[in-house]
Each structure stands twice: as C-alpha cells, then as structure tokens.
Amino acid sequence: SQQGEEDPQALSIQEGENATMNCSYKTSINNLQWYRQNSGRGLVHLILIRSNEREKHSGRLRVTLDTSKKSSSLLITASRAADTASYFCATPRSSTLGRLYFGRGTQLTVWP
Amino acid sequence: DTGVSQNPRHKITKRGQNVTFRCDPISEHNRLYWYRQTLGQGPEFLTYFQNEAQLEKSRLLSDRFSAERPKGSFSTLEIQRTEQGDSAMYLCASSLTVAGGPSYNEQFFGPGTRLTVL
C-alpha cells in the first residue's frame, strides 16, 4: 500500500509562477523525501527533510514538514518549463529504513 | 557516468516467457532496491539487498519473481512465466548505509527497464 498521497494530482502554471505541492502520510516517519521524474528519465532525489526539521531549502525548492499533521509541502519558486515533471513524496517506515513508500505523484506542467 | 545503470532499457516479450533484468548500482553503495511502477502510479517496493543479503521482500514479489545479488555488486531480477499484468517499469535504486552513520536513506535511481508483455 502507498504511504504518502500528493495533492493536487495535476498542476498547470506559467513560467515564473510558484508551484506548491502537498503530501500527506499515515504513520510516523524518520524522514520524508521528494523526488522528481521527467518523462523518459528515472527518479531524481530532490531533497530530504528529517522528522526533527520543520523547513529546508535547496535552491528554488522549499520543503516544510508538519509531523503533527503528518503532512509536507514542496514549493518551487520562479518555475521554469524544465520543471515540468511528476513530483513524488516518499517516506521510509521508521522501523525499516529500507523500503520507501511513494505517493501517486503530482504532475506539474509549466507553460513557457 | 557513475550513476545506477539498468539493462535492457526496454523489453517486449510474449506471455509465458521468462525475462531477466540487470541493475548495476553506484559502486560504493551497499544497498540495492527494486521497485515497480505502473502508469499514473508511484513506484512500489519489491525487494532490497544489503550487500548480498536479501533483507526484505514485498507481497508483490510473487513466486514467479526472483532477485539475486550474488557478489554484493550488480543484481538481477527474473520474472518467470510472464503475465500481461507484469507490464510495468522496473526501477532499481541504490544507497549507502553506514553502521553508526546517519539513519536516513537517500536512494539513487536508475533509468528503469520498461517491460511489455504481449
């Protein structure tokens, strides 16, 4: 079964706008990760936020984590056409750090 | 390129045939994972190895599926008597886990092998 669920399922914006995607999960976590998948390419790790962190930045990416609400958000600022991709949140189960549970993803389309 | 590589990239087979996929992880990574992804879904975990030991298998891994990592380096995933429902993208990932090190698990993914069963 899938642990995380992203919202919205699809998002369409213009270049330069910000894109916000949300992820909700069900059980306690050690960390939460965001991945990007372009058409025809593999998954690329974007950012990891640990359970004791509330916010993290990496370039144009900003991730927040609210463990009390079991939710996370990914903000992409000043989006570009090259940001067009599917974005997934993924969580390992705390007791078994091996497997990652992925949501169904948010399909982001950025129009030039 | 020192990333995760997978071969073949595409495989078309007839129902009932056996197929084998190969994954070469990042060389210093001790963990190797297999996932399956169908259209519109996120990857679903199949199994993972730490060195040559297979530590966890998903219920998705029926008895027609077998994975090996004989020397703790590359891995193979074999599907016997393929069914149309096996059609999917098979993803391999690797990570480095150090005893006493940080307890997080960033995984690096290969490009995947797309299987089509006719």
gemmi code that builds the backbone of each chain (N, CA, C; Angstrom):
import gemmi

chains = {
    "A": [
        ("SER", (0.849, -1.185, 0.000), (0.000, 0.000, 0.000), (0.887, 1.238, 0.000)),
        ("GLN", (0.328, 2.352, -0.478), (1.105, 3.562, -0.567), (0.910, 4.377, 0.697)),
        ("GLN", (2.012, 4.924, 1.190), (2.003, 5.655, 2.441), (1.620, 7.104, 2.228)),
        ("GLY", (2.220, 7.719, 1.216), (2.007, 9.131, 1.007), (1.036, 9.396, -0.117)),
        ("GLU", (0.375, 10.501, -0.041), (-0.518, 10.924, -1.102), (-0.255, 12.386, -1.406)),
        ("GLU", (0.009, 12.686, -2.681), (0.280, 14.056, -3.080), (-1.017, 14.742, -3.519)),
        ("ASP", (-1.003, 16.017, -3.373), (-2.151, 16.833, -3.750), (-1.623, 18.173, -4.261)),
        ("PRO", (-2.061, 18.707, -5.400), (-3.064, 18.090, -6.281), (-2.469, 16.991, -7.144)),
        ("GLN", (-3.306, 16.268, -7.871), (-2.799, 15.243, -8.782), (-2.138, 15.886, -9.985)),
        ("ALA", (-2.641, 17.050, -10.385), (-2.077, 17.752, -11.532), (-2.095, 19.243, -11.253)),
        ("LEU", (-1.073, 19.936, -11.754), (-0.928, 21.362, -11.536), (-0.353, 21.971, -12.806)),
        ("SER", (-0.992, 23.031, -13.280), (-0.554, 23.674, -14.507), (-0.359, 25.165, -14.242)),
        ("ILE", (0.858, 25.669, -14.505), (1.163, 27.066, -14.209), (2.008, 27.662, -15.336)),
        ("GLN", (2.165, 28.984, -15.277), (3.018, 29.674, -16.234), (4.430, 29.812, -15.666)),
        ("GLU", (5.401, 29.899, -16.565), (6.775, 30.142, -16.137), (6.828, 31.372, -15.246)),
        ("GLY", (7.654, 31.298, -14.218), (7.813, 32.418, -13.313), (6.919, 32.331, -12.089)),
        ("GLU", (5.836, 31.563, -12.201), (4.942, 31.408, -11.046), (5.528, 30.386, -10.071)),
        ("ASN", (5.001, 30.402, -8.871), (5.393, 29.410, -7.877), (4.456, 28.215, -7.930)),
        ("ALA", (4.993, 27.048, -7.630), (4.198, 25.821, -7.602), (4.291, 25.211, -6.212)),
        ("THR", (3.151, 24.875, -5.666), (3.110, 24.241, -4.350), (2.412, 22.897, -4.435)),
        ("MET", (3.089, 21.880, -3.935), (2.535, 20.531, -3.893), (2.524, 20.062, -2.450)),
        ("ASN", (1.513, 19.293, -2.110), (1.377, 18.811, -0.746), (1.432, 17.297, -0.692)),
        ("CYS", (1.842, 16.812, 0.458), (1.943, 15.367, 0.662), (1.410, 15.048, 2.046)),
        ("SER", (0.567, 14.056, 2.138), (0.111, 13.589, 3.449), (0.517, 12.135, 3.604)),
        ("TYR", (0.850, 11.753, 4.805), (1.271, 10.383, 5.061), (0.559, 9.850, 6.288)),
        ("LYS", (0.708, 8.557, 6.542), (-0.173, 7.928, 7.526), (0.496, 7.581, 8.850)),
        ("THR", (1.739, 7.106, 8.791), (2.352, 6.625, 10.024), (3.557, 7.490, 10.377)),
        ("SER", (4.126, 7.264, 11.538), (5.282, 8.053, 11.956), (6.454, 7.788, 11.017)),
        ("ILE", (7.265, 8.812, 10.838), (8.362, 8.713, 9.873), (9.672, 9.153, 10.486)),
        ("ASN", (10.756, 8.699, 9.886), (12.092, 9.138, 10.244), (12.485, 10.352, 9.418)),
        ("ASN", (12.049, 10.340, 8.158), (12.318, 11.456, 7.266), (11.329, 11.404, 6.109)),
        ("LEU", (11.285, 12.441, 5.334), (10.425, 12.493, 4.156), (11.259, 13.029, 3.010)),
        ("GLN", (11.073, 12.446, 1.850), (11.895, 12.828, 0.702), (10.997, 13.214, -0.471)),
        ("TRP", (11.501, 14.089, -1.287), (10.810, 14.462, -2.532), (11.681, 14.055, -3.710)),
        ("TYR", (11.018, 13.476, -4.709), (11.683, 13.051, -5.932), (10.967, 13.665, -7.123)),
        ("ARG", (11.726, 13.816, -8.210), (11.174, 14.305, -9.466), (11.402, 13.243, -10.533)),
        ("GLN", (10.425, 13.095, -11.411), (10.553, 12.143, -12.515), (10.128, 12.829, -13.806)),
        ("ASN", (11.095, 12.991, -14.699), (10.795, 13.542, -16.014), (10.395, 12.417, -16.950)),
        ("SER", (9.658, 12.765, -17.970), (9.249, 11.780, -18.953), (10.485, 11.141, -19.553)),
        ("GLY", (10.540, 9.811, -19.479), (11.646, 9.094, -20.086), (12.910, 9.028, -19.247)),
        ("ARG", (12.872, 9.615, -18.064), (14.051, 9.580, -17.211), (13.696, 8.969, -15.878)),
        ("GLY", (14.698, 8.594, -15.132), (14.474, 7.990, -13.826), (14.126, 9.018, -12.772)),
        ("LEU", (13.888, 8.524, -11.601), (13.595, 9.385, -10.462), (14.856, 10.073, -9.981)),
        ("VAL", (14.741, 11.345, -9.704), (15.866, 12.122, -9.202), (15.517, 12.631, -7.806)),
        ("HIS", (16.413, 12.379, -6.870), (16.208, 12.835, -5.494), (16.377, 14.339, -5.436)),
        ("LEU", (15.399, 15.027, -4.854), (15.450, 16.482, -4.760), (15.912, 16.941, -3.380)),
        ("ILE", (15.263, 16.447, -2.350), (15.528, 16.977, -1.022), (14.997, 16.005, 0.025)),
        ("LEU", (15.666, 15.951, 1.151), (15.264, 15.116, 2.280), (15.095, 16.010, 3.496)),
        ("ILE", (14.007, 15.822, 4.205), (13.795, 16.569, 5.444), (13.580, 15.568, 6.565)),
        ("ARG", (14.282, 15.739, 7.660), (14.214, 14.818, 8.766), (13.031, 15.154, 9.669)),
        ("SER", (12.639, 14.208, 10.460), (11.438, 14.379, 11.284), (11.595, 15.481, 12.324)),
        ("ASN", (12.829, 15.846, 12.672), (13.033, 16.910, 13.662), (13.265, 18.277, 13.004)),
        ("GLU", (13.111, 18.324, 11.695), (13.233, 19.584, 10.958), (11.853, 20.059, 10.544)),
        ("ARG", (11.686, 21.357, 10.447), (10.396, 21.915, 10.046), (10.444, 22.528, 8.653)),
        ("GLU", (11.620, 22.969, 8.231), (11.723, 23.617, 6.926), (13.132, 23.406, 6.405)),
        ("LYS", (13.206, 23.267, 5.080), (14.506, 23.092, 4.456), (14.482, 23.720, 3.070)),
        ("HIS", (15.623, 24.304, 2.679), (15.721, 24.961, 1.379), (16.831, 24.321, 0.563)),
        ("SER", (16.612, 24.308, -0.738), (17.658, 23.886, -1.663), (17.401, 24.606, -2.979)),
        ("GLY", (18.205, 25.641, -3.239), (17.995, 26.411, -4.459), (16.604, 27.019, -4.495)),
        ("ARG", (15.852, 26.689, -5.546), (14.485, 27.213, -5.676), (13.450, 26.351, -4.965)),
        ("LEU", (13.902, 25.341, -4.255), (12.988, 24.436, -3.558), (12.900, 24.793, -2.079)),
        ("ARG", (11.677, 24.723, -1.566), (11.466, 24.890, -0.133), (10.516, 23.795, 0.321)),
        ("VAL", (10.941, 23.031, 1.306), (10.126, 21.942, 1.823), (9.797, 22.226, 3.278)),
        ("THR", (8.562, 21.992, 3.639), (8.150, 22.073, 5.036), (7.626, 20.723, 5.490)),
        ("LEU", (7.705, 20.485, 6.772), (7.221, 19.234, 7.346), (6.478, 19.549, 8.642)),
        ("ASP", (5.266, 19.061, 8.745), (4.470, 19.198, 9.958), (4.119, 17.788, 10.435)),
        ("THR", (4.880, 17.291, 11.390), (4.665, 15.910, 11.832), (3.364, 15.763, 12.622)),
        ("SER", (2.877, 16.851, 13.219), (1.618, 16.755, 13.957), (0.443, 16.554, 13.007)),
        ("LYS", (0.564, 17.102, 11.806), (-0.485, 16.930, 10.792), (-0.133, 15.845, 9.790)),
        ("LYS", (1.029, 15.255, 9.947), (1.502, 14.236, 9.007), (1.410, 14.766, 7.572)),
        ("SER", (2.025, 15.907, 7.368), (1.971, 16.493, 6.023), (3.257, 17.236, 5.718)),
        ("SER", (3.514, 17.377, 4.426), (4.677, 18.100, 3.940), (4.255, 18.886, 2.701)),
        ("SER", (4.988, 19.953, 2.420), (4.737, 20.684, 1.187), (6.055, 20.953, 0.490)),
        ("LEU", (5.978, 20.983, -0.829), (7.124, 21.320, -1.675), (6.753, 22.560, -2.461)),
        ("LEU", (7.558, 23.596, -2.314), (7.352, 24.842, -3.050), (8.499, 25.011, -4.036)),
        ("ILE", (8.150, 25.199, -5.291), (9.133, 25.529, -6.316), (8.895, 26.982, -6.696)),
        ("THR", (9.886, 27.820, -6.470), (9.711, 29.239, -6.781), (10.219, 29.540, -8.186)),
        ("ALA", (9.653, 30.572, -8.780), (10.069, 31.038, -10.105), (10.214, 29.869, -11.071)),
        ("SER", (9.132, 29.142, -11.267), (9.197, 27.896, -12.034), (9.636, 28.139, -13.477)),
        ("ARG", (10.206, 27.083, -14.051), (10.694, 27.100, -15.429), (10.059, 25.942, -16.183)),
        ("ALA", (10.060, 26.041, -17.493), (9.496, 24.949, -18.300), (10.196, 23.626, -17.990)),
        ("ALA", (11.484, 23.695, -17.663), (12.250, 22.481, -17.359), (11.813, 21.823, -16.053)),
        ("ASP", (11.007, 22.507, -15.255), (10.478, 21.915, -14.024), (9.302, 20.981, -14.300)),
        ("THR", (8.826, 20.969, -15.533), (7.722, 20.084, -15.900), (8.130, 18.634, -15.641)),
        ("ALA", (7.377, 17.972, -14.777), (7.720, 16.620, -14.353), (6.651, 16.130, -13.377)),
        ("SER", (6.793, 14.876, -12.965), (5.984, 14.358, -11.852), (6.811, 14.447, -10.582)),
        ("TYR", (6.168, 14.864, -9.517), (6.841, 15.015, -8.240), (6.216, 14.056, -7.231)),
        ("PHE", (7.077, 13.316, -6.547), (6.627, 12.307, -5.591), (7.209, 12.585, -4.217)),
        ("CYS", (6.402, 12.391, -3.196), (6.956, 12.335, -1.857), (7.153, 10.865, -1.498)),
        ("ALA", (8.123, 10.608, -0.672), (8.442, 9.228, -0.306), (8.865, 9.189, 1.151)),
        ("THR", (8.428, 8.167, 1.835), (8.779, 8.022, 3.247), (9.229, 6.603, 3.519)),
        ("PRO", (10.269, 6.462, 4.329), (10.592, 5.136, 4.830), (9.780, 4.897, 6.098)),
        ("ARG", (9.433, 3.656, 6.332), (8.808, 3.341, 7.594), (9.867, 3.444, 8.678)),
        ("SER", (9.546, 3.992, 9.807), (10.552, 4.210, 10.848), (11.256, 2.925, 11.253)),
        ("SER", (10.519, 1.839, 11.287), (11.113, 0.599, 11.786), (11.971, -0.106, 10.744)),
        ("THR", (11.724, 0.183, 9.496), (12.506, -0.467, 8.435), (12.948, 0.612, 7.461)),
        ("LEU", (14.168, 1.057, 7.578), (14.620, 2.164, 6.748), (14.865, 1.761, 5.308)),
        ("GLY", (14.669, 0.469, 4.982), (14.956, 0.010, 3.641), (13.993, 0.562, 2.607)),
        ("ARG", (12.766, 0.075, 2.619), (11.834, 0.441, 1.568), (11.359, 1.874, 1.724)),
        ("LEU", (11.090, 2.495, 0.569), (10.443, 3.793, 0.544), (9.008, 3.595, 0.061)),
        ("TYR", (8.104, 4.333, 0.660), (6.716, 4.352, 0.209), (6.499, 5.650, -0.571)),
        ("PHE", (6.023, 5.508, -1.789), (5.781, 6.657, -2.646), (4.286, 6.914, -2.773)),
        ("GLY", (3.936, 8.181, -2.961), (2.577, 8.521, -3.329), (2.394, 8.382, -4.826)),
        ("ARG", (1.218, 8.800, -5.295), (0.920, 8.709, -6.733), (1.520, 9.863, -7.518)),
        ("GLY", (1.948, 10.895, -6.833), (2.625, 11.984, -7.506), (1.736, 13.132, -7.929)),
        ("THR", (2.362, 14.269, -8.129), (1.719, 15.450, -8.711), (2.367, 15.714, -10.054)),
        ("GLN", (1.568, 15.772, -11.095), (2.085, 16.086, -12.414), (2.075, 17.601, -12.570)),
        ("LEU", (3.260, 18.179, -12.654), (3.404, 19.627, -12.820), (3.724, 19.950, -14.264)),
        ("THR", (2.957, 20.853, -14.830), (3.232, 21.355, -16.175), (3.471, 22.850, -16.070)),
        ("VAL", (4.627, 23.283, -16.576), (4.969, 24.705, -16.573), (4.998, 25.176, -18.015)),
        ("TRP", (4.119, 26.098, -18.334), (3.996, 26.618, -19.705), (4.915, 27.810, -19.913)),
        ("PRO", (5.613, 27.827, -21.075), (6.510, 28.951, -21.362), (5.740, 30.260, -21.500)),
    ],
    "B": [
        ("ASP", (29.842, 7.761, -16.704), (28.685, 8.000, -15.842), (28.733, 7.037, -14.655)),
        ("THR", (28.712, 7.560, -13.439), (28.847, 6.700, -12.274), (27.519, 6.476, -11.594)),
        ("GLY", (26.401, 6.728, -12.254), (25.099, 6.529, -11.672), (24.673, 5.075, -11.749)),
        ("VAL", (23.421, 4.828, -11.359), (22.845, 3.493, -11.433), (22.475, 3.199, -12.886)),
        ("SER", (22.868, 2.035, -13.374), (22.517, 1.669, -14.743), (21.661, 0.406, -14.744)),
        ("GLN", (20.785, 0.343, -15.734), (19.891, -0.807, -15.869), (19.873, -1.273, -17.317)),
        ("ASN", (19.824, -2.571, -17.478), (19.754, -3.160, -18.817), (18.811, -4.354, -18.827)),
        ("PRO", (18.058, -4.530, -19.912), (17.911, -3.573, -21.003), (17.033, -2.397, -20.595)),
        ("ARG", (16.930, -1.386, -21.419), (16.035, -0.265, -21.137), (14.597, -0.620, -21.502)),
        ("HIS", (14.453, -1.446, -22.521), (13.118, -1.874, -22.947), (13.150, -3.367, -23.219)),
        ("LYS", (12.033, -4.025, -22.875), (11.921, -5.459, -23.150), (10.478, -5.758, -23.525)),
        ("ILE", (10.317, -6.360, -24.697), (8.994, -6.809, -25.128), (9.041, -8.321, -25.182)),
        ("THR", (8.081, -8.958, -24.557), (8.085, -10.405, -24.520), (6.665, -10.924, -24.661)),
        ("LYS", (6.566, -12.202, -24.953), (5.249, -12.823, -25.048), (4.896, -13.445, -23.708)),
        ("ARG", (3.630, -13.458, -23.438), (3.146, -14.060, -22.205), (3.684, -15.478, -22.055)),
        ("GLY", (4.147, -15.787, -20.852), (4.660, -17.122, -20.598), (6.176, -17.245, -20.688)),
        ("GLN", (6.793, -16.244, -21.293), (8.253, -16.271, -21.407), (8.892, -15.769, -20.112)),
        ("ASN", (10.152, -16.118, -19.933), (10.934, -15.623, -18.800), (11.758, -14.422, -19.240)),
        ("VAL", (11.920, -13.469, -18.337), (12.761, -12.309, -18.625), (13.679, -12.051, -17.431)),
        ("THR", (14.829, -11.469, -17.727), (15.787, -11.124, -16.674), (16.298, -9.711, -16.910)),
        ("PHE", (16.300, -8.934, -15.846), (16.806, -7.563, -15.903), (18.050, -7.470, -15.022)),
        ("ARG", (18.918, -6.550, -15.405), (20.148, -6.351, -14.634), (20.216, -4.914, -14.122)),
        ("CYS", (20.764, -4.767, -12.942), (20.986, -3.448, -12.350), (22.415, -3.382, -11.825)),
        ("ASP", (23.116, -2.322, -12.210), (24.445, -2.035, -11.664), (24.347, -0.788, -10.800)),
        ("PRO", (24.535, -0.934, -9.499), (24.373, 0.213, -8.612), (25.603, 1.120, -8.646)),
        ("ILE", (25.523, 2.221, -7.942), (26.696, 3.064, -7.719), (27.699, 2.230, -6.927)),
        ("SER", (28.947, 2.265, -7.337), (29.905, 1.240, -6.921), (30.084, 1.131, -5.406)),
        ("GLU", (30.070, 2.204, -4.678), (30.325, 2.091, -3.244), (29.055, 1.868, -2.422)),
        ("HIS", (27.911, 1.786, -3.087), (26.641, 1.620, -2.370), (26.425, 0.166, -1.957)),
        ("ASN", (26.041, -0.017, -0.687), (25.867, -1.370, -0.193), (24.415, -1.837, -0.272)),
        ("ARG", (23.471, -0.915, -0.464), (22.074, -1.324, -0.556), (21.575, -1.174, -1.993)),
        ("LEU", (20.739, -2.119, -2.387), (20.174, -2.115, -3.727), (18.700, -2.478, -3.625)),
        ("TYR", (17.884, -1.727, -4.340), (16.427, -1.862, -4.235), (15.819, -2.087, -5.617)),
        ("TRP", (14.737, -2.817, -5.634), (13.924, -2.960, -6.845), (12.521, -2.441, -6.541)),
        ("TYR", (12.014, -1.656, -7.504), (10.655, -1.134, -7.432), (9.970, -1.400, -8.771)),
        ("ARG", (8.657, -1.368, -8.746), (7.872, -1.476, -9.964), (6.945, -0.268, -10.039)),
        ("GLN", (6.803, 0.283, -11.240), (5.962, 1.461, -11.412), (5.064, 1.276, -12.616)),
        ("THR", (3.770, 1.420, -12.401), (2.811, 1.378, -13.499), (2.323, 2.784, -13.795)),
        ("LEU", (1.706, 2.950, -14.937), (1.326, 4.264, -15.424), (0.423, 4.989, -14.433)),
        ("GLY", (0.800, 6.210, -14.095), (-0.023, 7.022, -13.208), (0.141, 6.728, -11.728)),
        ("GLN", (1.060, 5.827, -11.430), (1.281, 5.461, -10.028), (2.717, 5.789, -9.624)),
        ("GLY", (2.937, 5.837, -8.321), (4.295, 5.960, -7.838), (4.957, 4.601, -7.790)),
        ("PRO", (6.263, 4.581, -7.640), (6.962, 3.288, -7.539), (6.478, 2.482, -6.336)),
        ("GLU", (6.403, 1.169, -6.526), (6.035, 0.258, -5.440), (7.226, -0.641, -5.149)),
        ("PHE", (7.545, -0.751, -3.890), (8.704, -1.531, -3.454), (8.505, -3.007, -3.759)),
        ("LEU", (9.582, -3.632, -4.243), (9.573, -5.083, -4.461), (10.480, -5.804, -3.471)),
        ("THR", (11.757, -5.386, -3.421), (12.711, -6.067, -2.566), (13.959, -5.211, -2.418)),
        ("TYR", (14.767, -5.523, -1.402), (16.058, -4.846, -1.320), (17.117, -5.742, -0.701)),
        ("PHE", (18.351, -5.436, -1.030), (19.524, -6.154, -0.572), (20.429, -5.213, 0.205)),
        ("GLN", (21.060, -5.766, 1.204), (22.195, -5.087, 1.813), (23.373, -6.005, 1.554)),
        ("ASN", (24.316, -5.525, 0.779), (25.381, -6.368, 0.231), (24.709, -7.525, -0.511)),
        ("GLU", (25.043, -8.777, -0.197), (24.436, -9.876, -0.953), (23.189, -10.432, -0.271)),
        ("ALA", (22.859, -9.938, 0.901), (21.713, -10.473, 1.638), (20.419, -9.760, 1.242)),
        ("GLN", (19.417, -10.572, 0.905), (18.096, -10.026, 0.586), (17.347, -9.828, 1.907)),
        ("LEU", (17.152, -8.579, 2.306), (16.638, -8.295, 3.642), (15.126, -8.178, 3.711)),
        ("GLU", (14.487, -7.814, 2.631), (13.041, -7.627, 2.684), (12.442, -7.880, 1.305)),
        ("LYS", (11.278, -8.530, 1.308), (10.534, -8.770, 0.075), (9.096, -8.329, 0.265)),
        ("SER", (8.560, -7.665, -0.725), (7.168, -7.236, -0.679), (6.248, -8.395, -1.035)),
        ("ARG", (5.001, -8.271, -0.624), (3.998, -9.270, -1.028), (3.769, -9.223, -2.537)),
        ("LEU", (4.177, -8.102, -3.165), (4.043, -8.009, -4.626), (4.974, -8.995, -5.326)),
        ("LEU", (6.012, -9.432, -4.629), (7.006, -10.308, -5.228), (6.505, -11.745, -5.135)),
        ("SER", (5.714, -12.136, -6.159), (5.166, -13.487, -6.142), (6.275, -14.499, -6.398)),
        ("ASP", (5.901, -15.785, -6.345), (6.925, -16.819, -6.523), (7.444, -16.869, -7.950)),
        ("ARG", (6.845, -16.102, -8.853), (7.384, -16.056, -10.216), (8.550, -15.071, -10.318)),
        ("PHE", (8.713, -14.265, -9.284), (9.773, -13.256, -9.269), (10.918, -13.749, -8.393)),
        ("SER", (12.141, -13.555, -8.866), (13.290, -13.843, -8.028), (14.367, -12.811, -8.294)),
        ("ALA", (15.001, -12.373, -7.229), (16.070, -11.388, -7.349), (17.301, -11.931, -6.663)),
        ("GLU", (18.444, -11.583, -7.236), (19.715, -12.011, -6.672), (20.711, -10.873, -6.710)),
        ("ARG", (21.648, -10.937, -5.804), (22.789, -10.017, -5.811), (23.982, -10.817, -5.319)),
        ("PRO", (24.477, -11.685, -6.188), (25.401, -12.748, -5.754), (26.696, -12.266, -5.111)),
        ("LYS", (27.257, -11.199, -5.553), (28.534, -10.756, -5.001), (28.415, -9.396, -4.336)),
        ("GLY", (27.206, -9.008, -4.077), (27.005, -7.718, -3.436), (27.254, -6.543, -4.337)),
        ("SER", (27.325, -6.803, -5.652), (27.515, -5.682, -6.575), (26.276, -5.544, -7.444)),
        ("PHE", (26.282, -6.085, -8.674), (25.115, -5.972, -9.530), (24.006, -6.906, -9.034)),
        ("SER", (22.813, -6.675, -9.523), (21.666, -7.509, -9.158), (20.894, -7.875, -10.420)),
        ("THR", (20.225, -9.016, -10.354), (19.315, -9.409, -11.425), (17.931, -9.647, -10.851)),
        ("LEU", (16.937, -9.315, -11.645), (15.545, -9.585, -11.313), (14.979, -10.433, -12.429)),
        ("GLU", (14.519, -11.628, -12.099), (13.959, -12.529, -13.091), (12.471, -12.688, -12.862)),
        ("ILE", (11.723, -12.654, -13.932), (10.295, -12.935, -13.884), (10.046, -14.168, -14.746)),
        ("GLN", (9.516, -15.182, -14.139), (9.217, -16.406, -14.874), (7.740, -16.402, -15.296)),
        ("ARG", (7.477, -17.038, -16.419), (6.102, -17.213, -16.920), (5.359, -15.871, -16.872)),
        ("THR", (5.903, -14.908, -17.591), (5.358, -13.551, -17.533), (3.879, -13.516, -17.872)),
        ("GLU", (3.205, -12.566, -17.230), (1.779, -12.325, -17.455), (1.620, -10.875, -17.909)),
        ("GLN", (0.490, -10.578, -18.541), (0.275, -9.212, -19.025), (0.299, -8.200, -17.882)),
        ("GLY", (-0.125, -8.631, -16.728), (-0.113, -7.755, -15.560), (1.282, -7.400, -15.063)),
        ("ASP", (2.292, -8.079, -15.593), (3.677, -7.757, -15.221), (4.199, -6.555, -16.000)),
        ("SER", (3.463, -6.125, -17.010), (3.897, -4.978, -17.799), (4.008, -3.745, -16.894)),
        ("ALA", (5.185, -3.155, -16.866), (5.452, -2.041, -15.959), (6.866, -1.554, -16.219)),
        ("MET", (7.229, -0.477, -15.508), (8.610, -0.014, -15.467), (9.235, -0.600, -14.208)),
        ("TYR", (10.357, -1.270, -14.360), (11.063, -1.841, -13.227), (12.258, -0.957, -12.923)),
        ("LEU", (12.259, -0.401, -11.723), (13.269, 0.562, -11.311), (14.206, -0.052, -10.293)),
        ("CYS", (15.461, 0.281, -10.432), (16.480, -0.139, -9.482), (17.036, 1.123, -8.818)),
        ("ALA", (17.366, 1.013, -7.568), (17.962, 2.138, -6.847), (19.046, 1.604, -5.926)),
        ("SER", (19.963, 2.478, -5.539), (20.981, 2.074, -4.582), (21.200, 3.181, -3.561)),
        ("SER", (21.742, 2.793, -2.433), (22.036, 3.764, -1.381), (23.197, 3.254, -0.546)),
        ("LEU", (23.767, 4.157, 0.216), (24.867, 3.808, 1.099), (24.390, 3.955, 2.532)),
        ("THR", (24.472, 2.874, 3.262), (24.102, 2.888, 4.672), (25.320, 2.483, 5.474)),
        ("VAL", (25.742, 3.359, 6.378), (26.944, 3.123, 7.162), (26.538, 2.866, 8.601)),
        ("ALA", (27.043, 1.781, 9.181), (26.741, 1.457, 10.577), (27.184, 2.616, 11.468)),
        ("GLY", (26.252, 3.062, 12.274), (26.557, 4.178, 13.157), (26.462, 5.525, 12.482)),
        ("GLY", (26.135, 5.508, 11.186), (26.026, 6.757, 10.442), (24.620, 7.314, 10.517)),
        ("PRO", (24.356, 8.357, 9.715), (23.022, 8.957, 9.715), (21.957, 7.937, 9.358)),
        ("SER", (20.861, 7.983, 10.038), (19.801, 6.990, 9.820), (18.796, 7.497, 8.801)),
        ("TYR", (19.270, 7.979, 7.671), (18.355, 8.299, 6.585), (18.755, 7.527, 5.352)),
        ("ASN", (17.999, 7.658, 4.332), (18.022, 6.652, 3.291), (17.775, 7.270, 1.924)),
        ("GLU", (18.693, 8.142, 1.471), (18.551, 8.735, 0.144), (18.873, 7.678, -0.893)),
        ("GLN", (17.962, 7.442, -1.780), (18.143, 6.414, -2.807), (18.353, 7.062, -4.174)),
        ("PHE", (19.250, 6.480, -4.934), (19.578, 6.962, -6.268), (19.044, 5.942, -7.266)),
        ("PHE", (18.237, 6.428, -8.185), (17.514, 5.542, -9.097), (18.175, 5.469, -10.468)),
        ("GLY", (18.045, 4.300, -11.080), (18.427, 4.128, -12.467), (17.293, 4.541, -13.391)),
        ("PRO", (17.522, 4.455, -14.722), (16.522, 4.901, -15.694), (15.357, 3.934, -15.838)),
        ("GLY", (15.511, 2.713, -15.336), (14.417, 1.753, -15.409), (14.467, 0.858, -16.629)),
        ("THR", (13.798, -0.276, -16.512), (13.569, -1.184, -17.639), (12.067, -1.259, -17.852)),
        ("ARG", (11.638, -0.880, -19.052), (10.207, -0.939, -19.347), (9.878, -2.297, -19.956)),
        ("LEU", (9.036, -3.052, -19.273), (8.628, -4.380, -19.729), (7.229, -4.321, -20.308)),
        ("THR", (7.090, -4.862, -21.511), (5.782, -5.010, -22.134), (5.554, -6.489, -22.403)),
        ("VAL", (4.497, -7.016, -21.840), (4.154, -8.423, -22.047), (2.943, -8.492, -22.974)),
        ("LEU", (3.142, -9.130, -24.128), (2.071, -9.193, -25.130), (1.186, -10.413, -24.934)),
    ],
}
model = gemmi.Model(1)
for chain_id, residues in chains.items():
    chain = gemmi.Chain(chain_id)
    for i, (resn, *xyz) in enumerate(residues, 1):
        res = gemmi.Residue()
        res.name, res.seqid = resn, gemmi.SeqId(i, " ")
        for name, pos in zip(("N", "CA", "C"), xyz):
            atom = gemmi.Atom()
            atom.name, atom.element = name, gemmi.Element(name[0])
            atom.pos, atom.b_iso = gemmi.Position(*pos), 0.0
            res.add_atom(atom)
        chain.add_residue(res)
    model.add_chain(chain)
structure = gemmi.Structure()
structure.add_model(model)
structure.setup_entities()
